[in-house]
Amino acid sequence: MLDRTRMAIAWLLLATGCTASAEPWTAITKETKTRAPHILLTYDMEGLSGQDDIASAEPEEVDAYRKGRQLLTDDVNAVIRGLFAGGAKSVTVLDGHGGGNRTIDVLQDQLDPRVELIKQVPFDAYADPVKPGAYDALVAVGMHPKNGSGGFWAHTYTYGIDIAFNGHSVSESEFLALAYGAADIPLIFVSGDDLLGKSLQPLSWIEYVAVKKSTGPDSATLYPVPEMHKALTAGAKRSVQRLSTAKVLKLSLPAEIRVSAIKPWDMSWLGRIPGVNYRDNGVTFTAQNFPDAYRGIKALSAGTVFNYYDVIEKAVHELPNAAAIELQLEREYKRMWLDAERSGLPR
């Protein structure tokens, strides 16, 4: 099963010689429209006000997650109030967290009734809604800093990887700006911790609200929550009022994309595949547009957790019923294989 997964990932790699562009991206002034804007609001769940517990975004941590959902909903509603106060015609909310919950993370019964909610689950926040003309601007709530920053719950796209566009290591906020920039949609507002805010300062048109101060990857100094909600509302209002100054972030093409594994994850197995541009626990490829870049990143991010299965196997071995669990897994693998063989579907 693992071999098949590795082979599928390998086929998806775009791994020919790469030449980085002089600049990682260009910022283009958004064309001003006279009508009231349609805004897409996406959220993550690690950069919330009142949040200093890394269990609060994990559905399996029932009590902490219940609190996290409330904190998320309160922050999102505060931003929605500001967007409408700033002149937004409509606001659509998209679950960008993808925390493994069977439904969306925001509390639907408490969400501002003026918004439209995208209820499809799962939903790819970087690809599915990215359509030219669908929205006039994007805002992102509850975001976190990139891996290696030392910030609260620091990671990029998923745990244990670094993503670089044309030699520039990015946070998920920049990742979003580039994804929607491909459809001429500017990112105009972000909230999260203080370290993420500092990293986004070069994107000066983004209205940023720091809702807490990071003191480590699993700790933060919290600011008064009622004050943060007021700041979120005020910042979101300004972002709409300043929409004429917003810029669209465009990836410089062709783009050199690098995905690197950060220990304990490992990508060294990819170096054994002929034609893959592997070095220093990372793979580099060239993309002709952002959708191609994203497809390659998704494939490679799966490859970084090669040794995740070793961790699972070790944990299972330590359980008192390890033999029964392993037997159940083996039977399930065989059942899936037999179903595929019986189906007669073309390969």
C-alpha positions in Angstrom: 0.0 0.0 0.0 2.8 2.4 0.9 4.7 1.6 -2.3 1.6 2.4 -4.4 1.3 5.7 -2.5 4.9 6.6 -3.1 4.7 5.7 -6.8 1.6 7.9 -7.2 3.4 10.8 -5.6 6.4 10.3 -7.7 4.4 10.4 -10.9 3.0 13.8 -9.8 6.3 15.4 -9.3 7.5 18.0 -11.8 11.1 17.6 -11.2 13.2 19.0 -14.1 15.9 21.6 -13.9 14.7 24.8 -12.1 15.8 28.4 -12.4 14.5 30.8 -9.7 12.9 34.1 -10.8 14.6 37.3 -9.7 11.6 38.2 -7.5 9.3 35.6 -5.9 6.2 37.5 -6.9 4.8 40.8 -8.2 2.1 43.0 -6.5 -0.4 44.5 -8.9 -2.8 47.2 -7.9 -6.3 45.9 -7.9 -8.7 47.6 -10.5 -11.2 49.7 -8.5 -14.9 48.9 -9.0 -17.7 51.2 -8.1 -20.1 48.6 -6.8 -20.0 47.3 -3.2 -17.6 44.4 -2.9 -18.3 40.7 -2.5 -15.9 39.4 0.1 -14.8 35.8 0.8 -13.8 35.1 4.4 -11.7 32.0 5.1 -10.4 31.0 8.5 -7.9 28.8 10.2 -8.1 27.9 13.8 -4.7 28.5 15.4 -4.5 32.3 15.4 -7.6 33.1 17.5 -8.0 35.7 20.3 -8.2 34.1 23.7 -6.4 31.0 22.5 -3.3 29.6 24.1 -4.0 25.8 24.0 -2.8 23.9 21.0 -5.5 21.3 21.6 -8.3 23.8 20.9 -8.3 23.2 17.1 -8.3 19.3 17.4 -11.7 17.7 17.2 -10.5 14.6 19.1 -9.7 16.9 22.1 -13.4 17.3 22.9 -13.4 19.9 25.7 -10.6 22.0 24.3 -12.1 21.9 20.8 -15.5 23.0 22.0 -13.9 26.1 23.5 -11.9 26.6 20.3 -15.0 26.6 18.1 -16.5 29.3 20.3 -13.4 31.4 20.1 -13.3 30.9 16.3 -17.0 31.9 15.9 -16.6 35.0 18.0 -13.6 36.2 16.0 -15.3 35.5 12.7 -18.4 37.4 13.7 -16.3 40.3 14.8 -14.7 40.5 11.4 -18.0 40.1 9.6 -19.4 43.1 11.4 -16.4 45.1 10.3 -16.7 44.0 6.6 -20.3 45.1 6.4 -19.6 48.3 8.3 -16.9 49.0 5.7 -19.4 48.7 2.8 -19.3 45.0 1.8 -22.3 44.0 -0.2 -22.0 40.3 0.7 -19.8 38.0 2.7 -19.2 34.3 2.0 -17.6 32.2 4.7 -15.4 29.2 3.9 -13.9 26.7 6.3 -10.2 26.8 5.6 -9.1 24.9 8.7 -9.7 21.3 7.7 -9.1 20.0 11.1 -10.7 16.6 10.5 -14.1 17.5 11.9 -17.0 15.9 10.1 -18.6 19.3 9.7 -17.3 22.8 9.5 -15.5 24.2 12.5 -17.5 27.5 13.0 -20.7 27.2 15.0 -23.3 27.6 12.4 -26.2 28.5 14.7 -24.2 31.5 16.1 -22.8 32.8 12.8 -23.9 36.2 11.6 -27.1 35.6 9.6 -26.1 38.0 6.9 -23.4 35.8 5.5 -23.6 32.9 3.0 -21.8 29.7 4.3 -20.1 27.2 2.0 -21.2 24.0 3.6 -19.4 21.5 1.4 -17.0 19.3 3.3 -14.3 18.5 2.4 -13.5 21.7 0.5 -10.1 22.8 -0.7 -9.6 26.5 0.4 -6.7 26.9 -2.0 -8.4 25.7 -5.1 -12.1 25.1 -5.1 -13.4 28.7 -4.7 -10.5 30.4 -6.7 -12.5 31.6 -9.7 -11.9 35.0 -11.5 -14.6 37.5 -10.7 -16.3 35.4 -8.0 -15.1 37.7 -5.2 -13.6 41.2 -5.0 -11.4 40.4 -2.0 -10.3 37.8 0.4 -9.9 38.0 4.2 -8.3 35.4 6.5 -9.1 35.0 10.2 -7.2 33.0 12.8 -4.0 32.5 10.8 -0.6 31.3 12.2 3.0 31.9 11.4 5.1 29.7 9.2 7.3 26.8 10.4 10.6 27.7 12.1 9.3 31.0 13.3 8.9 29.9 16.9 5.4 31.3 16.9 2.2 29.7 18.3 1.4 26.5 16.4 3.9 27.5 13.7 3.5 25.4 10.5 2.9 25.8 6.8 0.1 24.0 5.0 0.7 20.9 7.2 3.1 19.9 9.9 6.7 19.3 9.2 7.3 21.0 5.9 8.6 24.2 4.5 7.3 25.6 1.2 9.3 28.1 -0.8 8.2 30.0 -4.0 11.2 31.2 -6.1 13.5 30.9 -3.1 11.1 32.7 -0.6 9.8 30.6 2.3 6.1 31.4 2.8 3.4 31.3 5.5 -0.1 30.1 4.7 -1.2 33.7 4.5 1.2 34.4 1.6 0.2 31.0 0.1 -3.5 32.1 0.2 -2.5 35.5 -1.3 -0.8 33.8 -4.2 -3.6 31.2 -4.7 -6.3 33.9 -5.0 -3.9 36.3 -6.7 -3.9 33.8 -9.6 -7.6 34.7 -10.0 -7.0 38.5 -9.5 -8.4 38.4 -6.0 -6.4 40.4 -3.4 -5.9 39.4 0.3 -6.9 42.5 2.2 -7.1 41.4 5.9 -5.4 38.9 8.1 -5.6 38.2 11.9 -3.3 36.0 14.0 -0.3 36.4 16.3 2.4 39.1 16.4 5.0 37.1 14.6 2.8 36.4 11.6 2.1 40.1 11.5 5.8 41.0 11.3 6.4 38.6 8.5 3.5 40.1 6.4 4.7 43.7 6.8 6.1 43.8 3.2 2.6 43.3 2.0 1.7 46.7 3.3 -1.9 46.9 1.8 -3.0 44.0 4.1 -4.8 45.2 7.2 -3.4 43.0 10.0 -4.7 42.5 13.6 -2.4 40.8 16.1 -4.7 39.2 18.7 -2.0 37.7 20.9 1.7 37.5 21.4 3.5 34.3 20.8 5.9 33.1 23.5 6.6 29.6 21.9 5.1 27.0 19.6 2.6 26.0 22.3 2.2 29.1 24.4 1.0 32.7 24.0 0.4 35.8 26.0 -3.2 36.7 25.5 -4.7 40.2 25.0 -8.1 41.1 26.4 -10.6 39.3 24.2 -13.3 42.1 24.1 -10.7 44.6 23.0 -9.5 42.2 20.3 -13.0 41.8 19.0 -13.2 45.6 18.7 -9.8 45.6 16.9 -10.9 42.9 14.5 -14.1 44.8 13.6 -12.2 48.0 13.1 -9.5 46.4 11.0 -11.9 44.6 8.8 -13.9 47.8 8.3 -10.7 49.6 7.2 -9.7 46.8 4.9 -12.9 47.3 2.8 -12.7 51.0 2.9 -9.1 50.8 1.6 -9.9 48.2 -1.1 -8.8 50.7 -3.8 -5.3 50.5 -2.5 -5.2 46.7 -2.4 -2.8 44.7 -4.5 -3.0 41.3 -6.1 -0.1 39.0 -5.5 1.1 37.2 -8.6 3.6 34.4 -8.6 6.6 35.1 -10.9 6.5 32.5 -13.7 7.9 30.0 -14.4 8.2 29.4 -10.7 10.7 27.4 -8.8 8.9 25.5 -6.0 10.7 23.7 -3.2 9.0 21.5 -0.5 11.3 20.5 2.3 10.8 18.1 5.2 11.5 19.3 8.7 12.4 16.6 11.2 11.1 14.2 12.3 9.6 14.0 8.8 11.8 12.7 6.0 11.9 12.9 2.2 15.1 11.0 1.6 13.2 8.1 -0.1 12.4 10.5 -3.0 16.1 10.9 -3.7 16.1 7.3 -4.9 13.7 7.9 -7.7 15.5 8.8 -11.0 14.7 12.2 -12.4 13.5 13.7 -9.0 15.4 16.9 -8.1 16.1 16.0 -4.5 18.7 17.4 -2.1 18.9 18.2 1.6 15.7 16.6 2.5 13.7 18.5 0.0 12.4 18.4 -3.6 12.4 21.2 -6.2 10.3 21.5 -9.3 9.3 24.1 -11.9 5.7 25.2 -12.3 4.3 27.2 -15.3 1.3 28.5 -13.2 0.0 28.5 -9.7 -2.4 25.5 -10.1 0.5 23.4 -11.2 2.5 24.6 -8.3 -0.2 23.7 -5.9 -0.7 20.2 -7.3 3.0 19.5 -6.9 3.0 20.9 -3.3 0.0 18.7 -2.4 1.7 15.6 -3.8 5.0 16.3 -2.1 3.5 17.2 1.3 2.1 13.7 1.3 5.6 12.4 0.7 7.1 14.2 3.6 5.3 12.0 6.1 7.0 8.8 4.9 8.1 7.9 8.4 4.7 8.7 9.9 3.7 5.1 9.4 6.8 4.0 11.4 5.5 6.2 14.2 2.1 4.6 14.0 3.5 1.1 13.9 5.6 1.7 17.0 2.6 3.1 18.9 0.5 0.1 17.9 3.2 -2.3 19.0 3.1 -0.8 22.5 -0.6 -1.4 22.9 -1.8 -4.5 24.8 -4.0 -5.6 21.9 -1.4 -4.9 19.2 -1.7 -8.3 17.6 -5.5 -7.9 17.2 -5.2 -4.4 15.7 -2.5 -5.5 13.2 -4.6 -8.5 12.1 -7.6 -6.2 11.6 -5.5 -3.8 9.5 -4.1 -6.7 7.4 -7.6 -8.0 6.8 -8.8 -4.6 5.7 -5.9 -4.1 3.3 -6.8 -7.6 1.8 -10.5 -6.7 1.6 -9.8 -3.5 -0.3 -7.5 -5.4 -2.7 -10.0 -8.1 -3.3 -12.8 -5.6 -3.9 -10.6 -3.9 -6.5 -9.8 -7.2 -8.2 -13.4 -8.2 -8.3 -14.6 -4.9 -9.7 -13.1 -5.6 -13.1 -12.4 -1.9 -13.6 -9.7 -0.9 -16.1 -6.4 0.0 -14.5 
